[in-house]
Amino acid sequence: MTTRAHAHPGAEPASLASAEMKALAQITGGLAPALSDLLTVIRGQAGVLLDRADGDATTQEPLKQIHTAAEKAVCLLRQLQIFSGEQTAHTEITELNSLITESARALHQLLGDGIAAEFRLAADLPLVMADRAMLEQLLIILALNAHDAMPTGGRVVIQTDAVEITDAAVLDWPGGRPGKFVVLSLEDNGRGIAPEILPRIFEPFFTTKPAGRSLGLGLATAHGIVRQHAGWMTVRSSIGSGTRFQAILPIAPADAVAAHAPGADTGQHSGNETILLVEDEAGVREFIACVLRDKGYRVLQAANGLDALEVWQWHGPRVRLLLTDMVLADDMTGLELAAHLRTENPSLKVICTTDYQRAALKRFPDLAGGYHYLQKPCRPQTLAAAVRAVLDGQQP
């Protein structure tokens, strides 16, 4: 006999005491930059080598394990950043189907060879206002949760739909409200969640795994992400038959959609422009340069603001894009460097990278206009897509 249960979080998960939350934020803030740089190199270079392995199983399998472990470490770091308040939503017009497609490779690797993934993406899906990195994190958390629910293998269905909830139908969407929405669903055929546990799964630090195996922040973080996007989540589970999570997100306002001008996306994100890359961590700098060169760009490198000014002196007229870390090793910030270079070339495109989303947007309000933001660590395809979009005058 199977038991079916349905849950919908009606309020924010229980918060930590303010002192504990402050301590968590301090620890996360102190560790994030170093861990982010390390994971950028580990995950990034493993991904590059996987692309070059050409079907050699003896090489690919260890690289897959390294890459998957790094993905999980990035997931954990971002959970800590989101839950401690170090990362908040920075929304822009987003095509959810495109984001899922770009994340498909990472999702397949996280699920493993024993779990089949099926994608059912609705045609003509409305756009949403979303933080792409956060929605990617949501997908990864739900995929990891499904993986843990199917230790002997199984199937996952990732689906998108557009729905209009009327006043009469709102009771069919517990915890919801009338309006037009996009629904992201992830359903597995795993062991399911016991009815007595289901109401607690979004509580911070709640876990049924053995001590040391989980912090219990995954689903609490997923819930928090959806709430930051003005949406809500539902869960339906049957013991022995599986679980379905749904994230319901409001569609983007009509004026934002009208202002959005998507370009043709070939998926290659290549080009031949000259890019000035400024990054004080040598391993991260070499990884980014490698990704961009593989896409055909000419990359000029600098370790800090002063080096960048010297490179600019000789090559400035050819530089189309400045890709700079927000915090550099010398006294000059990335935005100060960008402002200086734009006095000489007002049309210079700028992308700023940082580990601290909330702190960056608070400390550097100019990010709200004229400059673009990219959170570290990011995947090669995310980096390449952002560079191509900004060079083409679009939102990354």
C-alpha positions in Angstrom: 0.0 0.0 0.0 1.3 3.4 -1.0 0.7 6.7 0.8 0.3 9.9 -1.2 0.9 13.2 0.4 1.0 16.8 -0.7 2.7 19.7 0.9 2.9 23.4 0.1 5.0 25.8 2.2 2.7 28.6 3.3 5.4 30.7 5.1 9.1 31.2 5.1 11.1 28.4 6.6 12.0 28.9 10.2 14.9 31.3 10.6 18.0 30.8 12.6 18.5 33.0 15.7 20.0 36.3 14.6 23.4 35.6 16.3 23.6 32.2 14.5 22.7 33.8 11.2 25.3 36.5 11.7 27.9 33.9 12.5 27.0 31.9 9.4 27.2 35.0 7.2 30.6 35.8 8.6 32.0 32.3 8.0 30.5 32.1 4.5 31.7 35.6 3.6 35.2 34.8 4.8 35.5 31.5 2.9 33.6 32.3 -0.3 36.3 34.2 -2.2 39.0 31.5 -1.7 36.6 28.6 -2.3 35.1 30.3 -5.3 38.5 30.8 -7.0 39.5 27.2 -6.3 36.3 25.7 -7.6 36.4 27.9 -10.7 39.7 26.3 -11.6 38.8 22.7 -10.6 35.3 22.6 -12.2 36.3 24.7 -15.1 39.4 22.9 -16.2 37.8 19.5 -15.6 35.0 20.6 -18.0 37.5 21.8 -20.6 39.4 18.5 -20.4 36.2 16.6 -20.7 35.4 18.4 -23.9 38.8 17.4 -25.2 38.8 13.7 -24.1 37.3 12.5 -27.4 35.6 9.4 -25.9 38.6 8.0 -24.1 36.8 6.2 -21.2 39.9 5.8 -19.1 40.3 9.6 -19.1 36.7 10.7 -19.2 35.5 8.7 -16.1 38.0 10.3 -13.6 37.3 13.7 -15.1 33.6 13.2 -14.7 34.1 12.3 -11.1 36.2 15.4 -10.5 33.7 17.6 -12.3 30.7 16.2 -10.5 32.4 16.6 -7.1 33.2 20.2 -8.0 29.6 20.8 -9.0 28.4 19.5 -5.7 30.9 21.7 -3.9 29.7 24.8 -5.8 26.2 23.9 -5.0 27.0 23.7 -1.3 28.9 27.0 -1.4 25.9 28.8 -3.0 23.5 27.2 -0.6 25.5 28.8 2.2 25.6 32.1 0.4 21.9 32.2 -0.3 20.8 31.0 3.1 23.1 33.3 5.0 21.9 36.3 3.0 25.2 36.8 1.1 23.4 36.2 -2.2 20.1 37.8 -3.2 18.2 37.7 -6.4 19.5 40.0 -9.2 16.7 39.5 -11.8 16.6 40.0 -15.5 14.5 38.7 -18.4 15.1 35.0 -18.6 14.1 32.2 -20.9 13.6 29.3 -18.6 13.8 26.6 -21.3 17.1 28.0 -22.5 18.5 27.9 -19.0 17.4 24.3 -18.5 19.0 23.3 -21.9 22.3 25.0 -20.9 22.2 23.1 -17.6 21.4 19.8 -19.1 25.0 18.5 -19.2 25.6 19.3 -15.5 22.2 17.8 -14.6 23.0 14.5 -16.4 26.4 14.3 -14.6 24.9 15.0 -11.2 22.2 12.4 -11.7 24.7 9.8 -12.9 24.5 7.0 -15.5 21.9 5.0 -13.6 19.2 7.7 -13.8 17.6 8.7 -17.0 16.6 12.3 -17.5 13.7 13.3 -19.7 13.1 17.0 -20.6 9.6 18.1 -21.5 9.9 21.8 -22.3 6.7 23.6 -23.3 6.8 25.5 -26.6 6.5 29.3 -26.5 7.0 29.4 -22.8 6.6 33.0 -21.4 9.6 34.8 -20.1 10.3 35.3 -16.4 12.1 37.9 -14.4 14.8 35.8 -12.7 18.3 35.5 -11.4 19.8 32.8 -13.8 22.4 31.6 -11.3 19.7 31.1 -8.6 17.4 29.2 -10.9 20.3 27.0 -12.0 21.0 26.4 -8.3 17.3 25.5 -7.8 17.6 22.9 -10.6 20.8 21.4 -9.2 19.3 21.1 -5.7 16.2 19.3 -7.0 18.3 17.0 -9.2 20.6 16.1 -6.2 17.5 15.5 -4.1 16.2 13.2 -6.8 19.5 11.4 -7.1 19.5 10.6 -3.4 16.0 9.3 -3.6 17.0 6.7 -6.2 20.1 4.9 -5.0 19.6 2.0 -7.4 18.7 4.2 -10.4 15.5 5.5 -11.9 14.0 8.2 -14.0 13.7 12.0 -13.7 11.3 14.2 -15.7 12.1 17.9 -15.9 9.1 19.8 -17.3 8.0 23.4 -18.0 4.5 24.6 -18.5 2.6 27.9 -18.7 -0.5 28.2 -16.5 -3.1 30.9 -15.9 -4.6 30.5 -12.4 -8.1 32.0 -12.2 -9.9 33.0 -9.0 -12.0 29.9 -9.3 -8.9 27.6 -9.8 -6.7 29.1 -7.1 -7.8 26.3 -4.6 -6.1 23.8 -7.0 -2.8 25.6 -6.4 -2.2 25.4 -2.6 -0.4 28.4 -1.3 -0.8 30.3 -4.6 -2.6 33.2 -6.1 -4.4 34.1 -9.3 -2.3 35.2 -12.3 -0.1 34.0 -15.1 2.8 31.8 -14.2 5.5 29.5 -15.5 5.8 26.1 -13.7 9.0 24.2 -13.4 8.5 20.6 -12.3 11.0 17.9 -11.4 9.6 14.5 -10.8 11.4 11.3 -9.9 10.2 7.7 -9.4 12.2 7.1 -6.3 11.3 5.9 -2.8 9.2 8.9 -1.9 8.9 11.0 1.2 7.0 9.8 4.3 3.9 11.8 5.2 5.1 12.6 8.7 8.4 14.1 7.2 6.9 16.0 4.3 5.8 19.1 6.3 9.4 19.6 7.5 11.4 19.2 4.3 11.8 22.9 3.8 13.0 23.6 7.3 16.7 24.7 7.6 19.0 22.0 8.9 16.4 19.3 8.7 17.7 16.2 7.2 17.1 12.4 7.3 20.6 11.6 6.2 23.3 10.3 8.6 25.3 12.9 10.5 28.0 14.5 8.3 26.3 13.6 5.0 24.1 16.7 4.7 23.7 20.2 6.2 20.0 20.1 5.6 20.1 23.4 3.6 19.3 22.1 0.1 15.5 22.2 0.0 15.4 25.2 2.4 17.6 27.1 -0.1 15.4 26.0 -3.0 12.3 27.3 -1.2 14.0 30.5 -0.4 15.0 31.0 -4.1 11.5 30.6 -5.3 10.2 33.0 -2.6 12.8 35.6 -3.7 11.3 35.3 -7.1 7.7 36.0 -5.8 6.7 32.4 -6.4 5.9 29.4 -4.3 6.6 25.6 -4.3 4.5 22.5 -4.0 5.5 18.9 -3.3 3.6 15.7 -4.0 5.0 12.4 -2.9 4.0 8.7 -2.8 5.9 6.2 -0.8 7.5 3.8 -3.2 6.4 5.7 -6.3 8.3 9.0 -6.3 8.1 12.7 -5.6 7.3 15.8 -7.7 8.5 19.2 -6.9 6.9 22.2 -8.6 8.3 25.8 -8.6 5.7 28.3 -9.7 7.1 31.6 -11.0 5.2 34.7 -12.2 5.8 35.6 -15.8 7.7 38.8 -16.7 5.7 42.1 -16.9 4.7 43.1 -20.4 6.8 46.2 -20.4 10.0 44.2 -19.6 9.2 41.7 -22.3 8.7 44.4 -24.8 12.1 45.9 -24.0 13.8 42.6 -24.3 15.4 42.1 -27.7 16.7 38.5 -27.9 19.3 37.8 -30.6 19.9 34.6 -32.5 21.5 32.1 -30.3 23.5 29.5 -32.1 24.8 27.9 -28.8 28.4 28.5 -29.9 28.9 31.9 -28.3 32.1 32.5 -30.3 33.7 35.6 -31.7 36.9 37.3 -32.7 36.8 40.5 -30.6 39.6 41.6 -28.3 38.9 41.2 -24.6 40.9 42.7 -21.7 40.8 40.2 -18.8 41.7 41.5 -15.4 41.9 38.9 -12.6 44.4 38.7 -9.7 44.1 34.9 -9.2 46.5 33.4 -11.8 44.6 30.0 -12.0 41.3 31.7 -12.5 42.7 34.1 -15.1 44.3 31.3 -17.1 41.1 29.3 -17.0 39.0 32.2 -18.3 41.5 33.0 -20.9 41.5 29.4 -22.1 37.7 29.4 -22.4 37.6 32.6 -24.4 40.5 31.7 -26.7 38.8 28.4 -27.5 35.8 30.5 -28.6 38.0 32.5 -31.0 38.5 35.7 -28.9 41.8 37.5 -28.6 42.5 37.8 -24.8 44.8 40.4 -23.2 45.6 39.5 -19.6 46.3 41.7 -16.6 46.7 40.8 -12.9 45.5 44.1 -11.4 44.3 47.6 -12.3 47.8 49.0 -12.9 48.7 46.2 -15.2 45.5 46.7 -17.0 46.2 50.4 -17.6 49.5 49.5 -19.1 47.9 47.0 -21.4 45.3 49.5 -22.3 47.9 52.1 -23.2 49.2 49.9 -26.0 46.1 48.0 -27.1 43.1 50.1 -25.9 41.7 51.0 -29.4 41.2 47.3 -30.2 39.6 46.3 -26.9 35.8 45.7 -27.2 35.1 44.3 -23.7 36.6 44.6 -20.2 36.1 41.5 -18.1 37.3 42.3 -14.6 37.1 41.0 -11.1 35.3 43.4 -8.8 38.0 43.3 -6.1 41.6 43.4 -7.4 44.9 43.0 -5.6 45.9 46.7 -5.7 44.0 49.7 -4.5 41.9 50.0 -7.7 38.5 48.2 -7.9 37.2 46.7 -11.1 34.5 49.4 -11.3 37.1 52.1 -10.8 39.1 50.6 -13.6 36.1 50.4 -15.8 35.1 54.0 -15.1 38.6 55.2 -16.0 38.7 53.2 -19.3 35.3 54.4 -20.3 36.4 58.0 -20.1 38.6 57.1 -23.1 36.2 54.8 -24.7 32.5 55.4 -23.6 31.3 52.4 -25.8 33.5 49.9 -23.9 31.5 46.9 -22.8 32.0 45.8 -19.2 31.4 42.6 -17.3 32.3 42.5 -13.5 32.8 39.2 -11.7 32.5 38.7 -8.0 31.9 36.2 -5.2 29.8 38.5 -3.2 26.5 39.3 -4.9 24.7 41.1 -2.2 27.8 43.0 -1.0 28.8 43.9 -4.5 25.4 45.3 -5.5 25.3 47.3 -2.2 28.9 48.6 -2.4 28.8 49.1 -6.2 25.4 50.5 -7.2 26.7 51.4 -10.7 26.2 47.7 -11.5 22.5 48.6 -11.8 23.2 50.5 -15.0 25.8 50.3 -17.7 27.8 47.3 -16.3 27.0 43.7 -16.2 27.5 41.2 -13.4 28.7 37.6 -13.5 28.9 35.5 -10.3 31.9 33.3 -9.7 32.3 30.4 -10.0 30.6 30.0 -13.4 30.7 27.3 -16.0 32.6 27.8 -19.3 29.3 27.9 -21.3 27.9 30.5 -18.9 30.9 32.7 -19.3 31.0 32.4 -23.1 27.3 33.1 -23.3 27.6 36.2 -21.1 30.5 37.6 -23.1 28.7 37.1 -26.4 25.5 38.6 -25.1 27.2 41.7 -23.8 29.2 42.2 -26.9 26.0 42.0 -28.9 24.3 44.6 -26.6 22.1 42.2 -24.8 21.6 41.2 -21.2 23.9 38.2 -20.3 
